[in-house]
Amino acid sequence: MIGPKEVMDVLLQKVFGMAKEVPDMHLSVVWNVRLPRILLALLVGAGLSTAGAAFQGLFSNPLATPDTLGVAAGASFGAALGILMSDSIFTIQIFSVVFGVAAVALTYSISKIKGKSTILMVVLGGMVTSAFFQALISLIKYVADPETKLPAITYWLMGSMASISYTTLFYGAPLIIIGTIVLYLLRWRLNILALSEDEARTMGYNLQHLRWLVILASTAVTASAVSMCGQIGWVGLLIPHITRMLVGTNNQKVIPVSISLGACYMVIIDTLARSATSAEIPLSILTALIGAPFFAYLLRKTGGGWA
């Protein structure tokens, strides 16, 4: 058992270079195992919550999530393909991000009618894209070696932070951080997305450019999160709803509060996942078991509205 004092000793030595003697076991557990998981949980929780809040504002739909445009399905297929072809974490992350971006590009191409895209067509295109990549994931599972590759793909797709390292964070964290910062800086403009094209144009705003900037930032966050720890559902749907119950619908407040609540929520979920039972519980199972009943409670309390 490593207590708070031992944890502080490790952090003081590694961060501030204080020459206090620390047991190797404490150093390894705190610095190499626990700290990367906590950092990843903070980043993923904050990023997915922010992306979910941004998409709900973008589509004026309380059920919009970071998966709406098929990003999660595309990134998951890329990661499954990476696991099938290689054991390299870097390869898996690259494939995941590339196919996540490809999913958005496919959604955009499907949604174009006579050179223009509407919000409705983008959402419908996202549904088609998601179904397509889910079918490809099933194909990957079908051809994967059932002794080695298939268990790794299945477990990874269920969501886990067990194999995280500083190398993984080094490659994946920048996209989440940049995407979250962009959405944070655009938080007051997200309120403008509720206006019509003509109203926004009279105020000097180009809604198309703003929408695609939000989509690209949210895509970067979601694809990078999936590339590091698999699919984790409900975070981007549940946390923005709780936030709106606390602070209202003004995105100037919703985005920063979503960042804080999402980060804390994900740390709690990851702690439960590794400590509730002797075997670690996949994150997607916990988030669904907790998120679905609580979201049902929110729906009954609010009547499906945001007010």
C-alpha positions in Angstrom: 0.0 0.0 0.0 1.4 3.3 -1.1 0.1 6.3 0.9 -0.2 10.0 0.1 3.1 10.8 1.7 5.0 8.2 -0.4 3.2 9.6 -3.6 4.3 13.1 -2.7 7.9 11.9 -2.1 8.0 10.4 -5.6 6.5 13.5 -7.3 8.9 15.8 -5.4 11.9 13.8 -6.4 10.9 13.4 -10.1 9.4 16.9 -10.7 11.4 19.1 -8.5 14.6 17.1 -8.2 14.6 16.9 -4.5 17.2 14.3 -3.4 14.9 12.4 -1.0 15.5 8.6 -1.1 12.5 6.8 -2.6 12.1 3.0 -2.8 12.3 1.7 -6.4 8.9 0.0 -6.1 7.2 3.3 -5.1 9.0 5.1 -7.9 7.9 2.5 -10.5 4.3 2.3 -9.4 3.6 6.0 -9.0 5.7 7.5 -11.8 5.6 4.8 -14.5 2.2 3.1 -13.9 -0.3 5.4 -12.1 0.7 8.9 -13.3 0.4 8.2 -17.1 -3.1 6.6 -16.5 -4.2 9.7 -14.5 -2.9 12.1 -17.1 -4.6 10.1 -19.9 -7.9 9.9 -17.9 -7.8 13.7 -17.4 -7.1 14.4 -21.1 -9.7 11.9 -22.5 -12.4 12.9 -20.1 -11.9 16.6 -20.7 -11.5 16.2 -24.5 -14.5 13.9 -25.0 -16.8 16.1 -22.8 -15.7 19.2 -24.7 -16.2 17.6 -28.1 -19.7 16.3 -27.0 -20.7 19.8 -25.8 -19.4 21.4 -29.0 -21.3 18.9 -31.2 -24.5 19.4 -29.3 -24.2 23.1 -29.8 -23.2 22.6 -33.4 -26.2 20.4 -34.4 -28.6 22.0 -31.8 -29.3 18.4 -30.8 -29.0 17.2 -27.1 -28.2 13.6 -28.4 -25.2 14.6 -30.5 -22.0 13.0 -29.3 -18.3 12.8 -30.5 -19.4 9.7 -32.5 -22.0 11.6 -34.5 -19.9 12.0 -37.7 -18.5 8.4 -37.6 -15.1 9.5 -36.1 -15.0 6.9 -33.4 -16.0 4.1 -35.7 -13.3 5.1 -38.3 -10.7 5.5 -35.6 -11.6 2.1 -34.1 -11.3 0.5 -37.5 -7.9 2.0 -37.9 -6.7 0.8 -34.5 -8.1 -2.7 -35.2 -6.3 -2.7 -38.5 -3.1 -1.5 -36.8 -3.3 -4.3 -34.2 -3.9 -6.9 -37.0 -0.8 -5.7 -38.9 1.6 -4.7 -36.2 2.2 -4.8 -32.4 3.6 -1.2 -32.5 1.7 1.3 -30.4 2.8 4.1 -32.8 1.4 2.2 -35.8 -1.9 1.7 -34.0 -2.2 5.3 -33.1 -1.3 6.5 -36.6 -3.8 4.2 -38.3 -6.5 5.2 -35.8 -6.1 9.0 -36.3 -5.8 8.6 -40.1 -9.0 6.6 -40.4 -10.8 8.9 -38.0 -10.0 11.8 -40.3 -10.9 9.7 -43.3 -14.3 9.0 -41.7 -15.1 12.7 -41.4 -14.0 13.2 -45.1 -16.3 10.4 -46.1 -19.2 11.9 -44.1 -18.6 15.2 -45.8 -18.5 13.7 -49.3 -21.7 11.8 -48.6 -23.5 14.9 -47.3 -22.7 17.1 -50.3 -25.7 17.8 -52.6 -25.0 20.2 -55.5 -21.8 21.3 -53.8 -23.4 22.2 -50.5 -23.9 20.4 -47.2 -26.7 20.8 -44.7 -26.6 19.9 -41.0 -29.2 17.1 -41.6 -27.2 15.6 -44.4 -24.0 15.7 -42.4 -25.7 13.8 -39.5 -27.2 11.3 -41.9 -23.8 10.9 -43.7 -22.2 10.3 -40.3 -24.7 7.5 -39.6 -23.8 5.8 -42.9 -20.1 6.2 -42.3 -20.4 4.8 -38.8 -22.3 1.7 -40.1 -19.7 1.2 -42.9 -16.7 1.3 -40.5 -18.5 -0.9 -38.0 -18.9 -3.5 -40.7 -15.2 -3.2 -41.5 -14.4 -3.7 -37.8 -16.5 -6.9 -37.9 -14.5 -8.0 -41.0 -11.2 -7.4 -39.2 -12.4 -9.5 -36.2 -13.5 -12.3 -38.6 -10.1 -12.6 -40.3 -8.0 -12.0 -37.2 -6.1 -14.9 -35.5 -8.5 -16.1 -32.8 -5.6 -17.1 -30.5 -3.6 -13.8 -30.5 -5.0 -10.9 -32.5 -8.8 -11.3 -31.9 -8.6 -11.1 -28.1 -6.4 -8.0 -28.3 -8.7 -6.3 -30.8 -11.8 -7.1 -28.8 -10.4 -6.0 -25.5 -8.9 -2.8 -26.9 -12.3 -1.8 -28.5 -13.9 -2.1 -25.1 -11.7 0.6 -23.8 -8.8 0.4 -21.4 -5.9 2.6 -20.1 -3.9 -0.4 -18.8 -1.2 -0.2 -21.4 -0.6 3.5 -21.4 2.9 4.9 -21.3 4.6 8.2 -21.7 5.4 7.3 -25.3 1.7 6.8 -26.1 0.9 10.1 -24.4 3.7 11.9 -26.3 2.1 10.9 -29.7 -1.6 11.2 -28.7 -1.9 14.0 -26.2 -1.0 17.0 -28.4 -4.1 16.4 -30.7 -6.4 16.3 -27.6 -4.8 19.4 -26.1 -4.9 21.4 -29.3 -8.5 20.4 -30.1 -9.7 21.2 -26.6 -8.0 24.5 -26.6 -9.5 25.4 -30.0 -13.0 24.5 -28.8 -12.4 26.5 -25.6 -11.4 29.6 -27.5 -14.5 29.2 -29.7 -16.9 28.7 -26.8 -18.6 32.0 -27.1 -19.0 31.6 -30.9 -20.8 28.2 -30.4 -23.8 30.3 -29.3 -23.9 31.8 -32.8 -24.4 28.4 -34.4 -28.0 28.5 -33.2 -28.7 31.5 -35.6 -29.7 31.2 -39.2 -27.3 31.7 -42.0 -28.7 35.1 -42.8 -28.6 36.3 -39.2 -25.0 35.2 -38.8 -24.0 36.8 -42.1 -25.4 40.2 -41.0 -23.3 39.9 -37.8 -20.2 39.2 -40.0 -19.8 35.5 -39.2 -19.4 32.7 -41.7 -21.2 29.7 -40.2 -19.7 27.2 -42.6 -16.2 28.1 -41.6 -17.1 28.0 -37.9 -18.8 24.7 -38.2 -15.9 23.0 -39.9 -13.5 24.4 -37.5 -15.5 22.9 -34.6 -15.8 19.6 -36.5 -12.1 19.4 -37.2 -11.1 20.2 -33.6 -13.7 17.7 -32.2 -12.4 15.1 -34.7 -8.8 15.5 -33.6 -9.9 15.1 -30.0 -12.0 12.0 -30.6 -9.7 10.2 -32.9 -6.7 10.7 -30.6 -8.7 9.5 -27.6 -9.7 6.4 -29.4 -6.2 5.8 -30.6 -4.9 5.7 -27.1 -7.5 3.9 -25.1 -10.2 2.5 -27.4 -13.9 3.4 -27.6 -15.3 5.0 -24.4 -19.0 5.9 -24.8 -21.4 8.1 -22.9 -18.8 10.6 -21.6 -19.4 13.1 -24.5 -23.2 12.7 -24.0 -23.7 12.6 -20.3 -21.2 15.2 -19.0 -22.5 18.1 -21.2 -26.1 17.4 -20.0 -25.0 17.5 -16.4 -23.1 20.7 -17.1 -26.2 22.4 -18.7 -28.2 21.4 -15.6 -25.7 23.2 -13.5 -24.8 26.3 -15.5 -27.5 26.6 -18.2 -27.1 26.5 -22.0 -24.6 29.4 -22.5 -21.6 27.7 -24.1 -19.2 30.3 -22.6 -19.9 28.4 -19.3 -20.7 25.0 -20.7 -17.3 24.3 -22.3 -15.0 25.1 -19.3 -17.3 23.3 -16.8 -17.5 20.3 -19.2 -13.7 20.2 -19.3 -13.5 20.1 -15.5 -16.4 17.6 -14.9 -15.3 15.3 -17.7 -11.7 15.1 -16.4 -12.8 14.3 -12.9 -15.4 11.8 -14.1 -12.9 9.9 -16.2 -10.4 9.6 -13.4 -13.2 8.2 -11.1 -14.3 5.7 -13.8 -10.7 4.6 -14.4 -10.1 4.1 -10.7 -13.3 2.0 -10.4 -12.3 0.0 -13.5 -9.0 -1.2 -11.9 -10.0 -1.4 -8.3 -13.7 -2.6 -8.2 -12.7 -6.3 -8.9 -9.6 -8.4 -9.1 -9.7 -8.2 -12.9 -9.8 -4.8 -14.6 -13.2 -3.9 -16.0 -13.3 -2.4 -19.6 -14.1 1.3 -19.4 -16.9 1.2 -21.9 -18.8 -1.3 -19.7 -18.6 0.9 -16.7 -19.4 4.1 -18.5 -22.5 2.5 -20.0 -23.6 0.9 -16.7 -23.3 4.2 -14.9 -24.2 6.5 -17.8 -27.3 4.9 -19.2 -29.4 4.8 -15.9 -28.2 8.3 -15.0 -29.0 9.7 -18.4 -32.5 8.1 -18.2 -32.9 9.9 -14.9 -31.9 13.2 -16.5 -34.3 12.7 -19.3 -37.2 12.1 -16.9 -36.1 15.1 -14.8 -35.7 17.5 -17.7 -38.3 16.1 -20.1 -35.6 15.8 -22.8 -34.9 19.6 -22.8 -31.8 21.6 -21.9 -33.4 24.1 -19.6 
